[in-house]
Amino acid sequence: MRIVLTGSSGRLGRAIFNALAPNHAVVAVDRSPFSTTHLVGDFADAVLLREALTGADAIVHCAALHAPHVGTISDDEFHRVNVEGTRLLAEASLAAGVKRLVFTSTTALYGHTVLPGRCTWIDEDTVPQPRSIYHRTKLEAERILEDMAGPDLQVRILRMSRSFPEPANVMAAYRLHRGVDIRDVADAHAAALTNNGDHFQRHIISAGTPFIPEDCEALAVDAASIIKLRAPRLAAEFTRRSWPLPQSIDRVYASKSAGTALRWHSRFGYDEIFAQLERGSLEVLPPFSQSNKQSE
C-alpha cells in the first residue's frame, strides 16, 4: 500500500513509520524535519496535501497539538490544527479517492469521567467528558470523521492510552490499567489499515489489564491488595526493588473491540518495563517516589 503518514517526526509517528515502512510505501509528512519525514510542511496545507495524496491508498493521521501545548498555544490554533486540519485532510482524502483513514485519538478525552475517590472502568461504550481544549478538539475531530465515514472513506479511530517515558515504577503500575507500549500503538495503527467490518470503528488501545470490573471498588481504596491478587509477578518485583505499590487506582482502560475487530493484542506488558530499565532504555526513566503526582 501507499500510505500517507502525518506527524511522522514525532515520537508516535516515528514508531508508526518503523512499523509500516518494511511492507508499505510511506509518504511521511511533518512540519519538523526528521529522517522519517519526506515532506516538510503543515499537513493542513492544500498544496502539500495534493502532492502527498496522489496515488495514496490510506492515511494515518497522528499529527496534532497535544496536552503539553495547552496554555502555551491558543485555543484557536488548537481548533485550526486538530479540528479544521482533520476536516481538510478527510475532504482531501475523499477527493483523491483514498479509501481508509486511521486517526490517532486519546483516552485522555474521558476526562471528567474519572471521579475523585473512585475507580472507573472505561471502554468504548463510556461517554467522553473532556476537560481541556486538547480533549475537546480531539473529540470534535472524531465526530467530524464519524459523519464523513462511509463506503468511500472507511475510518478507524484509535484512542491510545498513556505511552510516554515516565519513571519505571509509575510506568510498570500504569501498564496494568492505563498505559501501553508505543510499539504496540504502532502495531494497532498498522492493523487498522486493513481490517474489515463497519465503515466507522472506534477502539481503545491500551495494554491488556488483569483487572475485572468487579475489582473497581477495591482498587479505589486498596489497590495494593488487588495487584497482589491479579498481578503477583509485578507485586513481587516491586517488593524486590523496595518500590511501594499504588494504594489507589482511579481508572481502568479496557478495550472491548480491538482484539476481535483489529485482531490486535498488546505484546509489551509490565515485564518489558523492568527489562527496559535494566538495559538503560530511554523509554523508561529512573524510578522515583510514587507520592509524586503525574498529570495526564
Sequence and secondary structure as in RCSB ss.txt:
>XXXX:A:sequence
MRIVLTGSSGRLGRAIFNALAPNHAVVAVDRSPFSTTHLVGDFADAVLLREALTGADAIVHCAALHAPHVGTISD
DEFHRVNVEGTRLLAEASLAAGVKRLVFTSTTALYGHTVLPGRCTWIDEDTVPQPRSIYHRTKLEAERILEDMAG
PDLQVRILRMSRSFPEPANVMAAYRLHRGVDIRDVADAHAAALTNNGDHFQRHIISAGTPFIPEDCEALAVDAAS
IIKLRAPRLAAEFTRRSWPLPQSIDRVYASKSAGTALRWHSRFGYDEIFAQLERGSLEVLPPFSQSNKQSE
>XXXX:A:secstr
 EEEEESTTSHHHHHHHHHHTTTSEEEEEESS  TT SEES TT HHHHHHHHTT SEEEE     GGGBTTB H
HHHIIIIIIHHHHHHHHHHHHT  EEEEEEEGGGGGGGS TT  EEE TTS     SHHHHHHHHHHHHHHHH B
TTBEEEEEEE B S  BHHHHHHHTTTTB  HHHHHHHHHHHTT  S SEEEEEE    S  GGGHHHHHHHHHH
HHHHH HHHHHHHHHTT    S   EEE  SSIIIII       HHHHHHHHHTT TTSB    TTS    
